[in-house]
Amino acid sequence: MSDITVALGKKIRSLRQARGWTQEQLAEYADLHVSYIVLLEKGANRATIETLEKLAKASLIWYTPWTMHRMIQYKNKCVS
């Protein structure tokens, strides 16, 4: 597990709890499987751009086109 994956998982958990949502509710709102949410929050799964978009649509996270562009650049840099 990378530091950024663990940090993102903690942030997702924190934001979910701040809204008073269960993991099951977040999974439903974001159209993700609850086991995926569990693994994300533990930092055991890396979130894809698509997952971040689903979390944003569920109103868990906020993003702009610029931040998405930067995440894609970072992802491409890591892959190459």
C-alpha positions in Angstrom: 0.0 0.0 0.0 1.4 3.4 -1.0 1.1 6.4 1.3 -1.2 8.2 -1.1 -3.5 5.2 -1.3 -3.8 5.0 2.5 -4.2 8.8 2.8 -7.0 8.8 0.2 -8.7 5.9 2.0 -8.6 7.8 5.3 -10.0 10.9 3.6 -12.8 8.9 2.0 -13.7 7.4 5.4 -13.6 10.8 7.1 -15.8 12.5 4.5 -18.3 9.6 4.5 -18.5 9.7 8.3 -18.9 13.5 8.3 -22.0 13.0 6.2 -23.3 10.3 8.5 -23.3 7.7 5.8 -22.6 4.0 6.2 -20.3 2.2 3.8 -23.4 0.6 2.3 -25.0 4.0 1.7 -21.9 5.4 0.0 -21.7 2.3 -2.2 -25.3 2.8 -3.3 -24.9 6.6 -3.9 -21.7 6.0 -5.9 -22.8 2.9 -7.7 -19.9 0.9 -6.3 -19.8 -2.4 -4.4 -19.6 -2.1 -0.7 -16.6 -4.4 -0.5 -14.8 -2.0 -2.8 -15.6 0.9 -0.5 -14.3 -1.2 2.4 -11.0 -1.8 0.6 -10.7 1.8 -0.5 -11.1 3.0 3.0 -8.5 0.6 4.3 -6.0 1.8 1.6 -5.9 -1.8 0.1 -7.4 -0.7 -3.3 -6.3 2.1 -5.5 -9.0 4.4 -6.7 -9.3 4.8 -10.4 -10.2 8.1 -12.1 -13.6 6.5 -12.8 -14.0 5.7 -9.1 -13.2 9.3 -8.1 -15.7 10.5 -10.6 -18.4 8.2 -9.1 -17.5 9.5 -5.6 -17.8 13.1 -6.8 -21.2 12.4 -8.4 -22.3 10.9 -5.1 -21.3 14.3 -3.6 -18.5 12.7 -1.4 -15.6 14.6 -3.0 -15.4 17.7 -5.0 -13.3 18.1 -8.1 -12.8 20.4 -11.0 -11.7 19.7 -14.6 -8.2 21.0 -13.6 -7.9 18.6 -10.7 -9.0 15.7 -12.9 -6.5 16.8 -15.6 -3.7 16.8 -12.9 -4.7 13.4 -11.7 -4.6 12.0 -15.2 -1.2 13.5 -15.8 0.0 12.0 -12.5 -1.4 8.6 -13.5 0.2 8.7 -16.9 3.6 9.7 -15.4 3.4 6.8 -13.0 2.5 4.3 -15.8 5.3 5.4 -18.1 
